[in-house]
Amino acid sequence: MTSWGCDHERTAREAYFKVTASKHSSFSINDAGLFINPDTPFIGATPDGLVHCDCCGDGVLEVKCPYSKKDVPMETACADPSFYLSTSDQVNNQGKPFSWKVTQTQTMTRPKKT
Ligand SMILES: [Zn+2]
């Protein structure tokens, strides 16, 4: 993680919580730790958090604070076809290693069995 990312991750996480909690029932974000997929134990992921709400269930939080887009609104950043996000909330995996890291984290993180 870059210095810029370290400096802004907590602020981004808090802003995400504030916006999302108002739209979901009993929304929470918890720290995650290391996840290792038992089918491929040589690959792991460390998501930035695990999210949960009563209406949608469990999910993974991956916070990104791209320095290259620090001075533009999110809508402008998403209009850049080389950027890894779009306004449709879909990850743009058009050959961008950074977006594959996000996809890997989402794929590797499985809810704990209870
Ligand atoms: Zn929900």
Residues whose N, C-alpha, C, O or C-beta is under 5 A from the ligand:
A	BS01	ZN	H24 S25 C53 C55 C56
